Amino acid sequence: MWRTRAAAACVICRSLANSSYGIKRKSPLQNLHLVSRSIHHPYYPSAKFQRPPLRISIQQLSSLNRLPLHKTKLLNVKHGYQSHRNFWLARLASRLLRVRYLILGSAVGGGYTAKKTYEQWKDMMPDLEDYKWIVPDFIWELDELVDFEKLLKALPDADDLAKLMPDFDKIGESLASLKGFLSPGSPGETAFRATDQGYDSDKQFKKVSDKEKIDQLQEELLRTQLKYQRMLERLEKENKELRKLVLQRDDKGIHQRKLKKSLIDMYSEVLDILSDYDASYNTQDHLPRVVVVGDQSAGKTSVLEMIAQARIFPRGSGEMMTRSPVKVTLSEGPHHVALFKDSSREFDLTKEEDLAALRNEIEIRMRNSVKEGCTVSTETISLSVKGPGLQRMVLVDLPGVISTVTSGMAPDTKETIFSISKAYMQNPNAIILCIQDGSVDAERSIVTDLVSQMDPQGKRTIFVLTKVDLAEKNVASPNRIQQIIEGKLFPMKALGYFAVVTGKGNSSESIESIKEYEEEFFQNSKLLKTSMLKAHQVTTKNLSLAVSDCFWKMVRESVEQQADAFKATRFNLETEWKNNYPRLRELDRNELFEKAKNEILDEVISLTQVTPKHWEEMLEKTLWERVSTHVIENIYLPAAQTANSGTFNTTVDIKLKQWTDKQLPNKAVEVAWETLQEEFSRFMTEKKGKEHDDIFDKLKQAVKEETIKRHKWNERAEDSLRVIQHNALEDRSISDKQQWDAAIHFMEETLQSRLKDTESVIEDMVGPDWKKRWLHWVGRTKEQNIRNETKNELEKLIKCNEDHPAYLANDEVTTVRKNLEARGVAVDPCLIKDTWHQIYRRYFLKSALNHCNLCRRGFYYYQKHFVDSELECNDIVLFWRIQRMLAITANTLRQQLTNTEVRRLEKNVKEVLEDFAEDNEKKVMLLTGKRVQLAEDLKKVREIQEKLEAFIEALHQEK
């Protein structure tokens, strides 16, 4: 309707302009603003050049500004000065003048917003001074090739352009034609009055049309803002491609210069060192980082993925996925990749298979960091994400805050999550990115109260409302969303408030599709159309820009203060070291481990320096100690009870064969392995005078135990050893008198040792003799008295029959018992047999020793096979066979030790040391003490201070 009226007015204006009157006047259209003329009078030329001076007075020019708004009678028009002109065209023009201010305000506001966004984008642009080589040289020489002064002279001047303008004097003269038309009683007056009668009836309609105009102008303003936003995104994309090309050329070595490490990478290294310095997150660390907190399933991870521009985190519907803090360092690079701090593998974020592998790796690391019986972990996973166009910052994604512990969770899960969140947010320089789910009731939020406690003034908090699309759909009152965004529903204050959309809830959505959906939603959303939200408060792109600016502002304000604090800490630690350990070097745990490693390897090498004689003596002695009881009790004593030498030798051969096949090789290998352990332990634990450092004792003991646990003797050694031992025991030929005497000496030593042990056993059974009772004033117990009487009775039995067999007959046991009962001693038959075993054993050993003395001159009869001699020395031959078998076995085991097992043991030691070197917990447990901890702290503080100083220097250079 209003456009129809405007077109009618334009027709009348053209008809007036075509009329010619004698008086020159200026058309009322010239009083309209340029924008108003361009909108409502498209036929009127809108020239920007200076007009010729008009020949009318100021009163005549401004008469249209004082037009009455009600119906009035038209005045007579006279030549000369006219105080008022009252007609419907002027009133319509006065109404249209108001639209001018709306359009002007919209243009100014849109221009300001575009300028502000452009300046933000301009600040993001890198310094391309170092990349001038990309621009061709002829561009810089363009001013020399083209004469711009000639081009300026060729252009027309202002006078020529003014001639092209219409003659405003003639247009003013044509206004005189209105005199007769506007005179009383003229047809024009009747037409105007008819128009005035319809004016009042259209007032209500004009009010409605004005509201529609405002709505249309607001929509046009919103479209303009979105247009500028798309232009900025397009320019940013072009800039991203350009920077990607530049960085790729730098990587290929086209640009011959060294690329310095980026600021954000330097800063991230400092945070990693601090994390290793104190795994429990020391609250004295006040370096800035962006802490992402929110209720469980509020969209924290989705916001972080939108900022990183990749779906990098594991996802689950309603299940707790973030089980430990994840530190993500965002930086700019030519390729969109991700890598862990402790790994060299790069995950290509443009490939779906690499994204799946990255998500799986993060989930595995989270689960491995959680201790048994727990649900969440305090161990931080460090991840770096690089890509073109990423905002540089360090973010820490924390486990979502929960209100109730569900089944399958540890009972202290809720408190643990609260303590982790508080530990990170207590840092006065940490930027808190508070994520609130917009699709649920605000009253159900837990994280807002927690954030309010940590940052009551909101000086370092940024509030983000997620799932705004669901909120707008489900919330009955849109004003409630505005109250949430403005922080009126919460006691929490914040630096800024943002609203974002992180997708439609489909985990398979790509980042680009989410961006398109987010832009489309806010373009059609009532939140922007009704000015509840401003354009810079929406989309994750604006959020990332704001968070990055806030992060770097906080870094610049606090990093120097933190560097001074670490400098003071370093001075205190150095002073403490000088006072406590003035003559020792400052070796940290890794350096001490390397020193201990070299000492242990030197001690293992010392095993190769042990002489063969020493090995064989130890092996032979230890082996005989292990097998002597079996030889005496199971081979020699049963064979000695036989009636003749033939039966003795047969019994001995059978028992030796059985022993060699089943037990002897295994016992020999065990003895060799124990001997090697003893020598290895002796070298490991032996103190080396003043140079000994007891700080390595626990480590050496652990290495020794783990090596012994892993080392296994060669399985084929027993088979070869069995054949050698069997052949040695088969040999009965003693070649010379020296060997004969050695066998007798070996037998005597063995029997004397056994006799001594038997005498000790008998003494314990019968108690002390009369000399000890008088000298030491001790007596016998009742049982000892009974055993003593039994011993005396059994000795009488042996004296009566010196050839008595080794076992008592039942009638003999009865006789001894009755004799003792006759003297008033009640005794049990089992006690009699037990006492007889020891008494007869002593008697037999003494007889065998006497027989050894007789056989000293029996080598001559041995060579004649004891023919025509009553002397039989088969027991001497048995002990010679045993002695020779021991010597041959010791020699064989020594060869296996020096040729094979020592080297395998050294290899096992190296493997154990390598495993311990990779296990930091093991090193912390084995290398302890104030000295180690002080050296560790000193090293870490020095490293942190040096990296902070390098970062500050680079930060100043970037400024």
SEDREN-814890 format. One line per 5 residues: number of its first residue (from 1); their letters; for each residue x, y, z of C-alpha. Coordinates in steps of 0.2 Angstrom, whole numbers, plus 5000, padded with zeros to 4 digits. Each point is the difference from the previous one (the first is absolute). Layout:
N
NUM = a = X,Y,Z  ... $
end
This chain:
959
1 = mwrtr = 5000,5000,5000  5014,5012,5005  5009,4996,4985  4985,5004,4989  4998,5017,5008 $
6 = aaaac = 5019,5003,4998  4999,4996,4982  4985,5012,4998  5009,5014,5008  5015,4997,4989 $
11 = vicrs = 4988,5002,4984  4994,5017,5007  5017,5006,5003  5005,4996,4982  4985,5009,4994 $
16 = lanss = 5004,5015,5011  5018,5000,4994  4994,5000,4981  4990,5016,5003  5007,5017,4997 $
21 = ygikr = 4997,5015,5010  5008,5017,5001  5006,4999,5018  5015,4989,5003  4998,4989,5016 $
26 = ksplq = 5008,4984,5006  4990,4984,5000  4995,4993,5018  5009,4984,4995  5016,5008,5003 $
31 = nlhlv = 4997,5001,5018  5000,4981,5002  5015,4991,5005  5010,4991,4987  4996,4983,5006 $
36 = srsih = 4981,5005,5001  5001,5006,4982  5008,4984,4994  4987,4989,5009  4984,5009,4997 $
41 = hpyyp = 5004,5010,4984  5010,4989,4989  4997,5011,4985  5008,5015,5009  5019,5001,4996 $
46 = sakfq = 5011,4998,5015  5015,5010,4996  5015,5002,5012  5007,5016,4993  4997,5018,5007 $
51 = rpplr = 4984,5008,4993  5000,5018,4994  4993,5012,5013  4981,5002,5001  4991,5016,4999 $
56 = isiqq = 4988,4998,5013  5000,5005,5019  5003,4989,5015  4982,5002,5005  4994,4993,4983 $
61 = lssln = 5012,4985,5002  4995,4995,5017  4981,5003,4998  4997,4981,4997  5007,4996,5018 $
66 = rlplh = 4986,5010,5008  4986,4991,4991  4985,4997,5011  4995,4981,5003  4981,5003,5000 $
71 = ktkll = 4988,5005,4987  5001,5019,4996  4993,5011,4986  5012,5004,4986  5007,5019,5000 $
76 = nvkhg = 5000,5011,4985  5016,4999,4991  5007,5017,4996  5016,5006,4991  5014,5003,5012 $
81 = yqshr = 5001,4995,5018  4988,4986,5006  5000,4995,5018  4991,4983,4999  4995,4988,4987 $
86 = nfwla = 4989,4986,5004  4997,4986,4988  5000,4980,5001  5017,4998,4991  5009,5010,5013 $
91 = rlasr = 4992,4990,5014  5005,4984,4992  5018,5006,4998  5001,5004,5019  4995,4983,5004 $
96 = llrvr = 5013,4992,4988  5013,5011,5008  4999,4989,5016  5005,4984,4990  5016,5009,4995 $
101 = ylilg = 5006,5000,5018  4996,4981,5002  5009,4996,4984  5015,5011,5005  5000,4993,5018 $
106 = savgg = 5000,4982,4992  5014,5004,4988  5011,5008,5014  4997,4985,5012  5003,4987,4986 $
111 = gytak = 5016,5010,4995  5006,5001,5018  4997,4981,5003  5009,4996,4983  5014,5011,5005 $
116 = ktyeq = 5002,4992,5017  5000,4983,4992  5012,5005,4987  5012,5007,5013  4999,4984,5010 $
121 = wkdmm = 5003,4990,4984  5014,5012,4996  5008,4997,5017  5000,4981,4996  5009,5003,4984 $
126 = pdled = 5019,4995,5002  5014,5011,4996  5003,4997,4981  5016,5010,5000  5010,4984,4999 $
131 = ykwiv = 4990,4994,4986  5002,5014,4988  5009,4988,4989  4984,4992,4995  4994,5016,4991 $
136 = pdfiw = 5007,5001,4983  5013,5014,4998  4991,5009,4985  4986,5005,5013  5013,5010,5010 $
141 = eldel = 5006,5008,4983  4983,5004,4994  5001,5018,5004  5015,5002,4989  4991,4992,4985 $
146 = vdfek = 4984,5009,5001  4999,5019,5001  4985,5004,5012  5002,5019,4997  4995,4998,4982 $
151 = llkal = 4985,4990,5005  4994,5013,5012  5002,5014,4987  4989,4990,4988  4986,4999,5012 $
156 = pdadd = 4986,5014,4998  5001,5014,5013  4986,5006,5012  4993,5013,4988  4997,4988,4986 $
161 = laklm = 4991,4988,5011  4989,5015,5007  4995,5003,4982  4992,4983,4999  4989,5004,5015 $
166 = pdfdk = 4982,5006,4997  4996,5019,5000  4993,5003,5018  4996,5018,4995  4988,4994,4987 $
171 = igesl = 4992,4987,5012  4998,5014,5012  4991,5011,4987  4988,4986,4996  4994,5001,5018 $
176 = aslkg = 4991,5016,4996  4988,4990,4990  4992,4995,5017  4994,5018,5003  4984,4998,4989 $
181 = flspg = 4998,4982,5005  5000,5004,5019  4989,5015,4999  4983,5000,5009  4987,4991,4990 $
186 = spget = 5012,4992,4988  4998,4982,4995  5016,4996,5009  4993,5006,5017  4986,4989,4998 $
191 = afrat = 5011,4985,4996  5011,5004,5015  4985,5001,5012  4994,4983,4994  5017,4993,5004 $
196 = dqgyd = 5000,5009,5017  4983,4991,5004  5009,4983,4998  5015,5005,5010  4991,4997,5017 $
201 = sdkqf = 4993,4984,4995  5018,4993,4995  5008,5005,5017  4998,4983,5008  5006,4991,4984 $
206 = kkvsd = 5016,5011,5000  5004,4995,5018  4999,4982,4995  5010,5003,4984  5014,5009,5010 $
211 = kekid = 5002,4985,5012  5001,4989,4984  5014,5012,4994  5009,4998,5016  4999,4982,5000 $
216 = qlqee = 5006,5000,4982  5015,5011,5004  5005,4989,5014  5000,4985,4989  5010,5009,4987 $
221 = llrtq = 5012,5005,5014  5002,4982,5005  5002,4995,4982  5014,5013,4998  5009,4994,5016 $
226 = lkyqr = 4999,4982,4994  5006,5005,4983  5015,5009,5008  5003,4984,5011  5000,4989,4984 $
231 = mlerl = 5012,5012,4992  5011,4999,5015  4999,4981,5000  5004,5000,4981  5015,5011,5003 $
236 = ekenk = 5006,4990,5015  4999,4984,4989  5010,5008,4987  5013,5006,5013  5000,4982,5007 $
241 = elrkl = 5004,4993,4983  5014,5013,4998  5008,4996,5016  4998,4982,4997  5010,5002,4984 $
246 = vlqrd = 5013,5011,5008  5003,4987,5014  5001,4986,4988  5013,5009,4990  5009,5003,5016 $
251 = dkgih = 4999,4981,5005  5007,4995,4983  5015,5012,5002  4995,5012,4986  5002,5014,5011 $
256 = qrklk = 5018,4999,5006  4998,5005,5019  4997,4991,5016  4983,5001,5007  4999,5004,5018 $
261 = kslid = 4990,4990,5012  4983,5008,5002  4995,5009,5015  4986,4989,5005  5011,4984,4998 $
266 = mysev = 5013,5009,5012  4986,5004,5012  4993,4982,4999  5017,4993,5004  5001,5010,5016 $
271 = ldils = 4983,4993,5005  5006,4982,4997  5015,5002,5010  4990,5007,5014  4988,4985,4999 $
276 = dydas = 5015,4988,5001  5007,5011,5014  4984,4997,5011  4988,4987,4993  4987,5005,5013 $
281 = yntqd = 4999,5018,4992  5009,5012,5012  4989,5015,5004  5015,5011,5000  5001,4998,4981 $
286 = hlprv = 4991,5016,4995  5003,4999,4982  4984,5003,4989  4991,4986,4991  4982,4999,4994 $
291 = vvvgd = 4991,4988,5012  4984,4993,4992  4987,4995,5014  4982,4995,4999  4987,4988,5005 $
296 = qsagk = 5001,4982,4993  4993,4999,4982  4999,5020,4999  5010,5000,4984  5017,5004,5007 $
301 = tsvle = 5009,4988,4988  4989,5006,4985  5005,5018,5003  5018,4995,5001  4999,4990,4984 $
306 = miaqa = 4992,5015,4991  5015,5011,5006  5012,4986,4994  4990,4998,4984  5001,4981,5002 $
311 = rifpr = 4990,4986,5008  5015,4994,5011  4992,4994,5016  4991,4983,5004  4981,5002,5001 $
316 = gsgem = 4986,4991,5009  4982,5003,5003  4998,5005,5018  5015,4991,5005  5015,5008,5009 $
321 = mtrsp = 5013,5001,4986  5013,5013,5007  5008,4990,5014  5016,5010,5002  5005,5018,4996 $
326 = vkvtl = 5005,5002,4982  5012,5015,4996  4998,5005,4982  5012,5012,4992  4993,5009,4985 $
331 = segph = 5013,5007,4987  5001,5005,4982  5008,4988,4988  4999,4996,4981  4991,4983,5003 $
336 = hvalf = 4986,4996,5012  5008,4987,5011  5001,4994,5018  5013,4992,5011  5003,4995,5018 $
341 = kdssr = 5014,5007,5010  5009,4983,5003  4997,4994,4982  5007,5004,4983  4985,4993,4990 $
346 = efdlt = 4990,5014,4991  4981,4997,4998  4993,5008,4984  4984,5008,5005  4994,5001,4982 $
351 = keedl = 4999,4981,4999  4986,4991,5009  5010,4985,5004  5013,5011,5009  4987,5008,5010 $
356 = aalrn = 4993,4984,5006  5017,4994,5005  5003,5016,5009  4984,4999,5010  5004,4982,5004 $
361 = eieir = 5017,5004,5006  4993,5014,5011  4987,4988,5008  5014,4987,5003  5011,5013,5008 $
366 = mrnsv = 4986,5006,5011  4996,4982,5006  5018,4996,5003  5002,5016,5011  4985,4995,5011 $
371 = kegct = 5006,4990,5015  4991,4984,5005  4985,5004,5011  4998,5018,4992  4990,5008,4987 $
376 = vstet = 5010,5015,4996  5019,5005,5000  5010,5015,5004  5013,4996,4987  5000,5012,4985 $
381 = islsv = 5000,4994,4982  5010,5012,4990  4994,5002,4981  5006,5013,4987  4989,5005,4985 $
386 = kgpgl = 5006,5009,4986  4992,5007,4984  4997,5015,4989  4989,5014,5008  5000,4992,5018 $
391 = qrmvl = 5000,5013,5014  5016,4998,5011  4996,4995,5018  5001,4987,5013  4984,4992,5006 $
396 = vdlpg = 4997,4987,5014  4984,4989,4998  4995,4994,5017  4988,4986,5005  4982,5005,5000 $
401 = vistv = 4993,5005,5017  4987,4988,5006  4986,5001,5014  4998,4982,5003  5011,4985,5000 $
406 = tsgma = 4992,4986,4990  5004,4981,5000  5017,4995,4993  5008,5016,5007  5012,5001,5015 $
411 = pdtke = 4991,5007,5016  5012,5015,5000  4998,5005,4981  4990,5016,5003  5012,5006,5013 $
416 = tifsi = 5015,4996,4989  4993,5009,4985  4996,5015,5012  5018,5000,5006  5008,4999,4983 $
421 = skaym = 4989,5015,4994  5004,5010,5015  5018,4997,4998  5001,5006,4982  4988,5015,5003 $
426 = qnpna = 5009,5006,5016  5014,5006,4989  4996,5019,5000  5006,5002,4982  4990,4985,4993 $
431 = iilci = 4986,5005,4988  4984,4990,5005  4990,4995,4985  4983,4996,5008  4989,4989,4989 $
436 = qdgsv = 4982,5000,5003  4987,4989,4992  4986,5011,4993  4988,4986,4997  4998,4996,5018 $
441 = daers = 4993,5010,5014  5013,5013,5007  4996,4995,5018  5007,4983,4997  5017,5007,4997 $
446 = ivtdl = 5014,4995,5012  5015,5008,4992  4994,5018,5001  5000,4999,5019  5018,4993,5000 $
451 = vsqmd = 5006,5013,4988  4992,5014,5010  5010,4993,5015  5017,5000,4991  4997,5017,4991 $
456 = pqgkr = 4987,5010,5009  5003,5016,4990  5000,4992,4983  5017,5008,4995  5006,4984,4991 $
461 = tifvl = 4984,4991,4996  4992,4998,4983  4983,4993,5000  4994,4989,4985  4982,4994,4997 $
466 = tkvdl = 5000,4984,4989  4986,4992,4991  4991,5017,4997  4990,4992,4986  4992,4988,5012 $
471 = aeknv = 4997,5014,5012  4991,5011,4988  4989,4986,4995  4996,4994,5017  5000,5016,5011 $
476 = aspnr = 4983,5008,5000  5007,5018,5004  5015,5005,4989  5003,5014,5013  5006,4985,5012 $
481 = iqqii = 5014,4997,4987  5005,5018,5001  5000,5000,5019  5011,4984,4999  5012,5008,4988 $
486 = egklf = 5001,5016,5010  5003,4991,5016  4984,5006,5009  4994,4982,5004  5017,4996,5009 $
491 = pmkal = 5010,5008,5014  5015,4998,4988  5009,5014,4992  5010,4999,4984  5011,5010,4988 $
496 = gyfav = 4989,4995,4985  4985,4989,4996  4998,4990,4984  4987,4989,4992  5006,4985,4988 $
501 = vtgkg = 4992,4986,4991  5011,4984,5000  4990,4989,4987  4984,4991,5000  5005,4986,5012 $
506 = nsses = 5007,4988,4987  5017,4994,5004  5004,4997,4981  4998,5019,4996  5015,5008,4992 $
511 = iesik = 5007,5017,5007  4995,5009,4983  4982,4994,5001  4999,5005,5018  5007,5018,4995 $
516 = eyeee = 4987,5001,4986  4986,4995,5012  5005,5012,5013  5001,5014,4988  4983,4996,4992 $
521 = ffqns = 4992,4999,5017  5007,5017,5006  4995,5008,4984  4982,4995,5002  5000,5001,5019 $
526 = kllkt = 4988,5012,5009  5014,5003,5013  5010,5010,4987  4984,5008,4992  4993,5006,5016 $
531 = smlka = 5018,5006,5006  5000,4988,5015  5017,4995,4994  5013,5010,4991  5009,4994,4985 $
536 = hqvtt = 5017,4998,5009  4992,4989,5013  4996,4986,4989  5009,4986,4991  5015,4990,5006 $
541 = knlsl = 5011,5010,4988  4997,5016,5010  5002,4990,5016  5017,4994,4995  5006,5017,4995 $
546 = avsdc = 4994,5007,5017  5008,4986,5010  5016,5002,4991  5001,5018,5002  4996,4998,5019 $
551 = fwkmv = 5013,4986,5001  5014,5010,4993  4996,5016,5010  5001,4990,5016  5016,4992,4994 $
556 = resve = 5008,5017,4997  4994,5007,5016  5006,4986,5011  5015,4990,4992  5013,5012,5006 $
561 = qqada = 4994,4999,5018  5001,4981,4999  5017,5001,4993  5006,5010,5015  4992,4988,5012 $
566 = fkatr = 5009,4985,4992  5016,5010,5001  4998,5003,5019  4997,4981,5002  5015,4996,4990 $
571 = fnlet = 5011,5011,5011  4993,4991,5016  5003,4983,4994  5018,5004,4994  5004,5007,5017 $
576 = ewknn = 4993,4984,5009  5010,4989,4989  5016,5009,5003  4997,4999,5019  4996,4982,5000 $
581 = yprlr = 5010,4992,4986  5015,5011,4997  5011,4987,4992  4987,4991,4990  4995,5003,4982 $
586 = eldrn = 4981,5005,4997  4995,4983,4992  4981,4998,4998  4991,4983,5000  5004,4996,4982 $
591 = elfek = 5018,5005,5001  5002,4989,5016  4992,4986,4992  5012,5001,4985  5015,5000,5013 $
596 = aknei = 4993,4985,5009  4997,4991,4984  5018,5002,4995  5006,4993,5017  4988,4985,4999 $
601 = ldevi = 5006,4996,4982  5018,5001,5006  4996,4988,5015  4992,4988,4988  5016,5000,4989 $
606 = sltqv = 5010,4996,5015  4992,4983,5000  5011,4996,4985  5015,5004,5010  4997,4986,5013 $
611 = tpkhw = 5014,4986,4997  4995,4983,4995  5007,4992,5015  4990,5011,5011  4984,4995,4991 $
616 = eemle = 5004,4981,5001  5004,5001,5018  4984,5008,5004  4990,4989,4989  5008,4984,5006 $
621 = ktlwe = 4998,5005,5019  4982,5005,4998  4995,4985,4990  5007,4988,5013  4991,5009,5013 $
626 = rvsth = 4984,4997,4991  5002,4982,4995  5011,4993,5015  4985,4996,5010  4992,4990,4986 $
631 = vieni = 5017,4991,4997  5003,4995,5018  4982,4996,5005  4993,4992,4983  5016,4993,4992 $
636 = ylpaa = 5015,4997,5012  4991,4994,5016  4988,4988,4991  5014,4993,4990  5012,4998,5015 $
641 = qtans = 4987,4988,5008  5003,4987,4987  5009,4984,5003  5014,5001,4987  5008,5012,4988 $
646 = gtfnt = 4991,4993,4984  4983,5004,5008  5007,5017,5006  5005,5005,4982  4984,4994,4993 $
651 = tvdik = 4990,5010,5012  5011,5016,4997  4998,4999,4981  4982,4998,5000  4997,5014,5012 $
656 = lkqwt = 5012,5012,4991  4992,4996,4984  4983,5005,5007  5007,5015,5008  5008,5006,4984 $
661 = dkqlp = 4985,4998,4989  4988,5009,5011  5007,5012,5013  5018,5003,4997  5000,5011,4984 $
666 = nkave = 4986,5011,5007  5009,5002,5017  5016,5005,4991  4991,5014,4989  4992,5007,5016 $
671 = vawet = 5016,5001,5008  5008,5008,4986  4986,5013,4999  5001,5004,5018  5019,5002,4999 $
676 = lqeef = 4998,5012,4986  4987,5009,5011  5011,5001,5015  5015,5007,4990  4988,5013,4991 $
681 = srfmt = 4993,5005,5016  5017,5002,5008  5006,5011,4986  4984,5010,5001  4999,5003,5019 $
686 = ekkgk = 5019,5001,5003  5004,5017,5007  5015,5009,4991  5007,5010,5014  4997,5019,5000 $
691 = ehddi = 4994,5000,4982  4985,4990,5005  4983,5010,4998  4986,4992,5011  4987,5009,4989 $
696 = fdklk = 5002,4986,4987  4997,4985,5012  4981,4999,4998  5002,5001,4981  5014,4987,4999 $
701 = qavke = 4990,4988,5011  4985,5002,4989  5010,4997,4984  5008,4985,5008  4983,4992,5005 $
706 = etikr = 4992,5004,4983  5015,4993,4991  5000,4984,5010  4981,4998,4997  5002,5002,4982 $
711 = hkwne = 5016,4989,4997  4997,4982,4996  5014,4987,4997  5002,4992,4984  4988,4985,4999 $
716 = raeds = 5012,4989,4989  5013,5002,5014  4993,4986,5010  5000,4987,4986  5018,5003,4996 $
721 = lrviq = 5004,5000,5018  4991,4983,5003  5011,4991,4988  5016,5007,5007  4996,4996,5018 $
726 = hnale = 4994,4982,4995  5017,4997,4991  5010,5007,5015  4991,4989,5012  5003,4984,4989 $
731 = drsis = 5019,5002,5002  5008,4990,5014  5018,5000,4995  5011,5011,5012  5016,5003,4991 $
736 = dkqqw = 5012,5005,5014  5003,5000,5018  4997,5019,5001  4982,4998,4994  4998,4985,5013 $
741 = daaih = 5006,5011,5014  4989,5014,4995  4985,4989,4999  5004,4993,5018  5002,5018,5006 $
746 = fmeet = 4983,5005,4992  4992,4985,5008  5007,5004,5017  4994,5018,5000  4983,4995,4995 $
751 = lqsrl = 4999,4987,5013  5007,5011,5014  4987,5013,4995  4986,4988,5001  5007,4993,5017 $
756 = kdtes = 5001,5017,5007  4982,5003,4995  4994,4984,5008  5009,5003,5016  4991,5017,5001 $
761 = viedm = 4983,4991,4997  5004,4987,5014  5005,5014,5012  4984,5009,4997  4990,4984,5003 $
766 = vgpdw = 5009,4994,5017  5005,5017,5007  5017,5006,5006  5012,4988,5007  5007,5001,5018 $
771 = kkrwl = 5014,5012,4996  4988,5013,4993  4987,4997,5014  5014,5005,5013  5008,5014,4990 $
776 = hwvgr = 4984,5008,4993  4989,4995,5015  4986,4993,4988  4990,4984,5001  4991,4988,4989 $
781 = tkeqn = 4981,5000,4997  4989,4984,5003  5000,4996,4982  5019,5002,4999  5002,4988,5014 $
786 = irnet = 4989,4987,4992  5010,5002,4984  5016,4999,5009  4995,4984,5008  4994,4993,4983 $
791 = knele = 5017,5005,4992  5010,4991,5014  4990,4984,4997  5002,5001,4981  5019,5002,5001 $
796 = klikc = 5001,4984,5010  4990,4992,4986  5013,5006,4987  5015,4994,5011  4993,4983,5001 $
801 = nedhp = 4998,4999,4981  5012,5012,4990  4993,4993,4984  4983,5004,5004  4989,5006,4985 $
806 = aylan = 4993,5017,4999  4983,4996,5005  4993,4993,5017  4989,4985,5000  4984,5000,5009 $
811 = devtt = 5006,4988,5014  5015,5011,5003  4989,5015,5002  4989,4990,5012  5016,4995,5010 $
816 = vrknl = 5006,5018,5001  4983,5006,5006  4999,4986,5014  5017,5004,5006  4996,5018,5002 $
821 = eargv = 4984,4996,5008  5009,4990,5013  5010,5015,5004  4984,5010,5002  5002,5009,4983 $
826 = avdpc = 4984,4999,4989  5004,5003,4982  4991,4999,4984  5006,4988,4986  5001,5015,4987 $
831 = likdt = 5011,5009,5012  5011,4985,5000  5001,4998,4981  5004,5019,4998  5014,4999,5013 $
836 = whqiy = 5007,4985,4992  5001,5008,4983  5012,5014,5007  5010,4988,5011  5003,4988,4985 $
841 = rryfl = 5004,5014,4988  5013,5006,5012  5007,4983,5002  5000,4997,4981  5009,5017,4996 $
846 = ksaln = 5013,4996,5013  5003,4983,4992  5001,5007,4983  5013,5013,5005  5010,4986,5007 $
851 = hcnlc = 4998,4991,4984  5007,5015,4991  5016,4999,5010  5002,4982,4995  4998,5004,4982 $
856 = rrgfy = 5013,5013,4999  5013,4987,4995  4987,4990,4990  5004,5008,4983  5012,4986,4996 $
861 = yyqkh = 4986,4987,5003  4988,5011,4990  5011,4998,4985  5000,4981,5002  4981,5001,5002 $
866 = fvdse = 5002,4995,5019  5005,4982,4995  5007,4990,5014  4996,5014,5012  4987,5001,5014 $
871 = lecnd = 5000,5019,4998  4985,5007,4989  5000,5019,4996  4984,5001,4989  4994,5015,5010 $
876 = ivlfw = 5016,5010,4996  4997,4996,4981  4982,5007,5002  5005,5016,5008  5013,5002,4986 $
881 = riqrm = 4987,4998,4987  4989,5013,5009  5015,5012,5002  5004,4998,4981  4982,5003,4995 $
886 = laita = 5000,5016,5011  5015,5006,4992  4995,4997,4982  4982,5007,5003  5008,5016,5008 $
891 = ntlrq = 5011,5002,4984  4985,4998,4989  4989,5012,5009  5015,5012,5001  5001,5000,4981 $
896 = qltnt = 4981,5003,4998  5001,5014,5012  5015,5009,4992  4995,4997,4982  4981,5002,5000 $
901 = evrrl = 4991,5004,5016  5010,5015,5006  4997,5008,4983  4982,4996,5001  4999,5007,5017 $
906 = eknvk = 5008,5016,4994  4987,5002,4986  4986,4997,5013  5008,5014,5011  5000,5012,4985 $
911 = evled = 4982,4996,4996  4995,5003,5018  5009,5016,5000  4992,5006,4984  4983,4995,5007 $
916 = faedn = 5003,5010,5016  5006,5015,4990  4983,5001,4991  4990,4998,5016  5000,5016,5009 $
921 = ekkvm = 4990,4994,5015  5014,4986,5002  5014,5013,5000  4990,5011,5013  4998,4985,5011 $
926 = lltgk = 5018,4994,4999  5009,5016,5000  4994,5010,5015  5006,5012,5013  5001,5019,5003 $
931 = rvqla = 5015,5001,4989  4991,4993,4985  4985,5010,5002  5009,5016,5002  5010,4997,4984 $
936 = edlkk = 4984,4996,4991  4992,5016,5006  5015,5010,4996  5001,4993,4982  4981,5003,4997 $
941 = vreiq = 5000,5017,5006  5015,5005,4990  4992,4993,4984  4984,5008,5003  5009,5017,5004 $
946 = eklea = 5010,4999,4984  4985,4995,4989  4990,5014,5008  5014,5013,4996  5001,4994,4982 $
951 = fieal = 4981,5001,4998  5000,5018,5007  5013,5005,4988  4991,4993,4986  4984,5008,5006 $
956 = hqek = 5009,5017,5000  5006,4997,4983  4983,4996,4993  4993,5017,5008 $
end
